[in-house]
């Protein structure tokens, strides 16, 4: 028996063995620093520490990235799409200007924008065509879409306001080889009616602005066109297809429905951003929950390593436990000593994992760029993942749940080995030592 354990035993006799008293902490700390002959046990404890650290860090990083991914997508989707989309049922939307003004005056409504949408084929200098969504919008309204107006990379909206230019995304400009001042040709299947049938409508427009929203799907497919020109191009003179309403609080769409219907004064059909993107965000939510459950297994495996390491430590310290018992230590005291030994691994591993996770989350984009440079490939390709940068957004509640989950699993893992240590018979242990 070593001197530290003997001194702790003497302290146990002199004190009333309070729960988690000084001597219990001293012995537990001593068992965390095994000697050379106990190196194998130390290796198991080290693996347990690293496993918990990596498990907690991975959970925090993955949850933060998925939260950031969802948040960035919502920001960009709602940045150029209305929170509520109003379409008429009883006839053409020819009073769109008056309705937009009425909707804009409703408390809680940020703005109401008349729109015309249409599918076209766009081609540029390189000859190759690409599908595009043309959105007809008034010049005053496009300046209100900060996601577009504040992210103009080339040109400006002066030509757009004059009615002789369009705005396209950066990825579309790259695909078609276009820059500011060039002409883009749009081909619509719904063209002019002639005695020979319907001829596709082909018309060229000057590119007055090139924007970058940061969502590759939008930057590669959307073309903004002055509303009056879009009405002519799509044979919809004097009417709009819909009015998109932007709210101060996007989650308040249910409360605003009745107010919008009352202000309309006619039969309308309303859809909101949740309905239009339900499948997409449901898939993100399912993926997030499944990833949490799968990555929790990493922490669980590390907790099982704590069990195996403590069981071996208990077996190796059988003689020390017997001597402590004969010197006055209670079975509860022995149980608490080994509980603190195992719990210390869990607590330190969890704290180290939180620190590692926070550091990675704060520098996740730099790390992505470094590994992209190192591997020579594009990690998190924007063509596949919609966003041009890897986002990370830590949620305090989720981070605390990860910490609590790791601590609870670590504490539960120490209970059985600690209980076994407390049940060792001192007489039997010393007899066969």
C-alpha positions in Angstrom: 0.0 0.0 0.0 1.5 3.4 -1.0 2.0 6.4 1.4 -0.8 8.5 -0.2 -3.4 5.8 0.5 -2.0 5.3 4.1 -2.3 9.0 4.8 -5.8 9.1 3.4 -6.7 6.2 5.7 -5.4 8.0 8.7 -7.4 11.1 7.7 -10.5 8.8 7.3 -10.1 7.7 11.0 -9.7 11.3 12.2 -12.7 12.6 10.3 -16.3 11.6 10.3 -16.0 10.6 6.6 -18.3 13.3 5.2 -19.6 12.7 1.7 -17.0 13.9 -0.8 -14.7 14.9 2.0 -11.0 15.9 1.5 -9.6 12.4 2.0 -12.0 11.0 -0.6 -10.9 13.6 -3.1 -7.2 13.0 -2.4 -7.6 9.3 -3.0 -9.6 9.8 -6.1 -7.0 12.2 -7.5 -4.3 9.7 -6.7 -6.0 7.0 -8.7 -6.2 9.3 -11.7 -2.4 9.4 -11.7 -1.5 5.7 -11.8 2.1 4.5 -11.5 4.2 2.7 -14.1 2.8 -0.7 -13.4 -0.7 0.6 -14.0 0.1 2.2 -17.4 -2.5 0.0 -19.2 -5.3 1.4 -17.0 -4.0 4.9 -17.7 -4.2 4.2 -21.4 -7.8 3.1 -21.1 -8.6 6.3 -19.1 -6.9 8.4 -21.8 -9.0 6.8 -24.6 -12.1 7.5 -22.5 -11.1 11.1 -22.1 -10.3 11.5 -25.9 -13.5 9.7 -26.9 -15.8 11.9 -24.7 -13.9 15.0 -25.9 -14.3 14.2 -29.6 -17.9 13.0 -29.1 -18.9 16.3 -27.4 -17.0 18.4 -29.9 -18.4 16.6 -32.9 -22.0 16.9 -31.6 -21.5 20.7 -31.0 -19.9 21.2 -34.4 -22.5 19.2 -36.4 -25.5 20.8 -34.6 -24.0 24.3 -35.1 -23.4 23.7 -38.8 -26.9 22.3 -39.3 -28.4 25.3 -37.4 -26.3 27.7 -39.4 -27.3 25.9 -42.6 -31.0 26.2 -41.8 -30.7 29.8 -40.6 -28.8 30.9 -43.7 -31.3 29.2 -46.0 -34.2 30.8 -44.3 -32.6 34.2 -44.4 -31.9 33.9 -48.1 -35.2 32.3 -49.1 -37.2 34.9 -47.2 -34.9 37.7 -48.4 -36.3 37.6 -51.9 -39.5 35.6 -51.5 -42.6 36.9 -49.7 -43.7 35.5 -46.4 -47.3 35.5 -47.7 -48.2 35.1 -51.4 -51.6 36.5 -52.4 -53.3 35.3 -55.6 -56.8 36.2 -56.8 -59.5 33.7 -57.3 -62.4 35.7 -58.7 -60.5 37.2 -61.7 -57.3 38.8 -63.0 -55.2 40.8 -60.5 -55.6 44.2 -62.3 -55.9 46.3 -59.2 -52.5 45.1 -57.8 -51.2 48.7 -57.1 -54.2 49.5 -54.9 -54.0 46.2 -53.1 -50.3 46.5 -52.5 -50.9 49.9 -50.9 -53.6 48.5 -48.7 -51.5 45.5 -47.6 -48.6 47.8 -46.8 -50.7 49.8 -44.4 -51.6 46.7 -42.3 -49.7 46.8 -38.9 -47.0 44.1 -39.0 -46.5 44.3 -42.8 -43.1 45.5 -43.9 -44.0 45.8 -47.6 -46.2 44.3 -50.3 -44.7 43.8 -53.8 -46.7 42.9 -57.0 -44.9 40.2 -59.0 -45.0 38.4 -62.4 -43.1 35.1 -62.6 -42.3 33.1 -65.8 -40.0 30.4 -67.0 -37.6 31.2 -69.9 -34.5 29.9 -71.6 -31.6 32.3 -71.2 -28.5 32.5 -73.5 -25.5 34.7 -73.6 -22.1 35.1 -75.4 -21.1 31.5 -75.0 -24.2 30.3 -76.8 -25.1 27.7 -74.3 -28.6 28.2 -72.7 -29.8 27.7 -69.2 -33.2 27.7 -67.6 -34.2 30.9 -65.8 -37.0 32.2 -63.7 -37.9 35.8 -64.7 -39.4 37.8 -61.9 -41.2 41.0 -63.0 -40.9 43.6 -60.2 -41.3 47.4 -59.9 -38.0 49.4 -59.7 -39.0 50.9 -56.3 -39.7 47.5 -55.0 -36.4 45.8 -56.0 -34.5 48.5 -54.1 -36.5 47.3 -51.0 -35.2 43.8 -51.4 -32.0 44.3 -49.4 -30.7 40.8 -50.2 -30.5 41.9 -53.8 -30.0 45.7 -53.7 -27.2 45.5 -51.1 -25.3 42.7 -52.9 -24.8 44.2 -56.4 -21.4 43.0 -57.6 -21.4 44.7 -61.0 -23.4 47.7 -62.4 -26.3 49.3 -60.6 -30.1 49.5 -60.7 -30.2 52.8 -62.7 -30.8 51.0 -66.0 -33.3 48.7 -64.3 -35.3 51.7 -63.0 -35.2 53.2 -66.5 -36.9 50.1 -67.8 -34.2 49.0 -70.3 -32.2 46.5 -68.2 -32.4 43.4 -66.1 -30.5 42.1 -63.1 -29.0 38.6 -63.0 -27.1 36.5 -60.5 -23.3 36.0 -60.5 -23.5 32.3 -61.3 -25.7 32.8 -64.3 -23.3 35.5 -65.5 -20.4 33.1 -65.2 -22.3 30.3 -67.0 -23.3 32.5 -69.9 -20.1 34.6 -70.0 -21.9 37.9 -69.3 -20.9 41.1 -67.6 -22.4 44.5 -67.0 -23.6 46.0 -70.3 -23.8 42.8 -72.2 -27.0 41.5 -73.7 -28.9 38.4 -72.5 -31.4 36.7 -74.8 -34.6 35.3 -73.3 -36.7 32.7 -75.1 -40.3 32.1 -73.9 -42.5 29.3 -75.3 -45.6 31.5 -74.6 -45.0 33.9 -77.4 -47.0 35.6 -80.2 -50.1 34.0 -81.7 -49.9 33.8 -85.5 -52.0 32.0 -88.1 -49.3 29.3 -88.1 -49.6 28.8 -84.3 -47.8 30.2 -81.3 -44.2 31.3 -82.0 -41.7 31.4 -79.1 -40.9 34.9 -78.0 -37.2 35.9 -78.3 -36.0 39.1 -77.0 -32.6 40.5 -75.8 -32.1 42.7 -72.7 -29.2 44.7 -71.4 -27.6 43.4 -68.2 -27.6 46.4 -66.0 -26.8 44.7 -62.7 -25.2 41.5 -61.4 -26.1 40.4 -57.9 -24.9 37.7 -55.5 -27.3 36.5 -52.9 -25.0 33.8 -51.7 -27.4 30.9 -52.4 -26.2 29.2 -55.6 -29.7 28.1 -56.8 -30.9 31.7 -56.8 -27.7 33.2 -58.2 -27.8 30.8 -61.1 -31.5 30.9 -62.0 -33.3 34.2 -61.2 -33.6 37.2 -63.5 -35.2 40.4 -62.2 -37.0 42.4 -64.9 -39.0 45.7 -64.7 -42.7 44.9 -64.1 -44.0 46.7 -67.1 -41.5 44.9 -69.4 -42.4 41.6 -67.9 -46.1 42.3 -68.5 -45.3 42.8 -72.1 -43.0 39.8 -72.4 -45.4 37.4 -70.8 -48.6 38.8 -72.5 -50.0 40.0 -69.2 -50.4 43.7 -69.8 -52.0 45.6 -66.9 -52.1 42.6 -64.5 -49.9 40.9 -62.0 -49.8 37.2 -61.0 -49.5 37.7 -57.3 -48.6 40.1 -54.5 -45.9 39.0 -52.1 -46.2 40.3 -48.6 -43.2 40.7 -46.3 -43.9 40.7 -42.6 -41.9 42.1 -39.7 -42.2 38.7 -38.1 -42.2 35.8 -40.6 -43.5 33.4 -38.0 -46.7 35.5 -37.5 -48.3 34.4 -40.8 -51.2 32.7 -39.1 -52.1 35.9 -37.2 -51.9 38.0 -40.3 -54.1 35.9 -42.6 -57.5 37.3 -41.5 -56.2 40.9 -41.7 -54.9 40.4 -45.3 -58.2 38.8 -46.4 -60.2 41.6 -44.9 -58.0 44.3 -46.5 -58.2 42.5 -49.9 -61.9 43.1 -50.3 -62.1 40.2 -52.9 -61.7 36.5 -53.0 -58.0 35.6 -52.7 -55.9 32.5 -52.1 -53.0 32.8 -49.6 -50.0 30.6 -49.3 -47.1 31.2 -46.9 -43.4 30.5 -46.8 -43.8 27.5 -44.5 -46.2 25.8 -46.9 -43.9 26.4 -49.9 -40.8 25.0 -48.2 -42.4 22.4 -45.9 -40.7 19.4 -47.5 -37.3 21.0 -47.5 -37.3 22.1 -43.9 -38.9 18.9 -42.7 -36.0 17.0 -44.3 -33.5 19.2 -42.6 -35.2 18.7 -39.2 -35.2 14.9 -39.6 -31.6 14.8 -40.7 -30.6 17.0 -37.7 -32.4 14.7 -35.2 -30.9 11.5 -36.8 -27.4 13.0 -36.7 -27.8 13.9 -33.0 -28.8 10.3 -32.2 -26.0 8.8 -34.2 -23.2 11.0 -32.9 -24.5 10.4 -29.3 -23.2 6.8 -29.8 -19.6 8.2 -29.8 -20.1 9.6 -26.3 -21.8 6.3 -25.2 -18.8 4.3 -26.4 -16.4 6.6 -24.5 -18.6 6.1 -21.4 -18.3 2.3 -21.8 -14.5 2.8 -21.8 -14.8 4.5 -18.5 -16.6 1.4 -17.1 -13.9 -1.0 -18.4 -11.1 1.2 -17.1 -12.7 1.6 -13.6 -13.4 -2.1 -13.3 -9.7 -2.9 -14.0 -8.7 -0.1 -11.5 -11.0 -1.6 -8.8 -9.5 -5.0 -9.4 -5.9 -3.6 -9.2 -6.7 -1.6 -6.0 -8.4 -4.4 -4.1 -5.7 -4.4 -1.4 -5.8 -0.6 -1.0 -9.6 -0.8 -0.7 -9.4 -3.5 2.0 -6.9 -1.5 4.0 -9.0 1.7 3.8 -12.0 -0.3 5.0 -10.1 -1.7 7.9 -8.9 1.8 8.9 -12.4 3.2 9.0 -13.5 4.1 5.5 -17.2 3.1 4.9 -18.5 1.3 1.8 -20.2 4.6 0.8 -16.8 6.4 1.0 -15.2 3.8 -1.3 -18.0 4.1 -3.7 -17.7 7.9 -3.8 -13.9 7.7 -4.4 -14.3 5.6 -7.5 -17.3 7.6 -8.6 -15.2 10.8 -8.5 -12.4 9.0 -10.3 -14.6 8.1 -13.2 -16.6 11.3 -13.2 -13.4 13.4 -13.3 -12.7 11.7 -16.7 -16.2 12.5 -17.9 -16.2 16.1 -16.7 -12.7 17.0 -18.1 -13.5 15.3 -21.4 -16.7 17.2 -21.7 -15.2 20.6 -20.9 -12.3 19.9 -23.4 -14.9 18.8 -26.0 -16.9 22.0 -25.5 -13.7 24.2 -25.9 -12.7 22.3 -29.0 -16.2 22.5 -30.5 -16.4 26.3 -29.8 -13.0 26.9 -31.4 -13.9 24.9 -34.5 -17.3 26.6 -34.9 -15.8 30.1 -34.7 -13.3 29.2 -37.4 -15.3 26.7 -39.5 -15.0 28.6 -42.8 -11.3 29.1 -42.4 -10.9 25.4 -41.7 -13.0 24.5 -44.7 -10.8 26.7 -46.9 -7.6 25.2 -45.5 -8.7 21.6 -46.2 -9.9 22.6 -49.6 -6.5 24.0 -50.4 -4.8 21.0 -48.8 -6.8 18.4 -50.8 -7.0 20.4 -54.0 -10.8 19.9 -54.1 -13.8 22.1 -53.3 -15.2 21.0 -49.9 -18.8 22.0 -49.4 -19.4 22.7 -53.1 -22.0 25.5 -53.4 -23.4 23.8 -56.5 -24.5 20.9 -54.2 -25.1 22.6 -50.9 -26.8 25.9 -52.1 -24.7 28.2 -49.9 -21.3 29.7 -50.9 -19.9 29.5 -47.4 -20.0 26.9 -44.6 -22.2 28.4 -41.8 -22.1 27.6 -38.1 -24.5 28.9 -35.5 -24.3 27.6 -31.9 -27.5 27.4 -30.0 -27.1 27.8 -26.2 -29.9 25.3 -25.4 -28.6 22.6 -27.7 -25.0 23.1 -26.4 -26.2 22.7 -22.8 -28.2 19.6 -23.7 -25.0 18.1 -25.3 -23.1 18.9 -22.1 -25.7 17.4 -19.8 -26.1 14.3 -21.9 -22.3 13.7 -21.9 -22.1 14.3 -18.1 -25.1 12.0 -17.3 -23.7 9.2 -19.5 -20.3 9.6 -17.8 -21.8 9.6 -14.3 -24.0 6.6 -15.1 -20.9 4.7 -16.4 -19.1 5.1 -13.1 -21.9 3.8 -10.9 -21.5 0.0 -11.5 -17.6 -0.1 -11.0 -17.9 2.2 -7.9 -20.6 -0.1 -6.5 -18.4 -3.1 -7.1 -15.5 -1.4 -5.3 -17.8 -0.7 -2.3 -18.8 -4.4 -2.0 -15.3 -5.7 -1.8 -14.8 -7.8 1.4 -11.7 -6.6 3.2 -10.9 -10.0 4.7 -11.2 -11.8 1.4 -9.2 -9.1 -0.4 -6.3 -9.3 2.1 -6.4 -13.1 2.3 -5.8 -13.6 -1.4 -3.5 -10.7 -1.9 
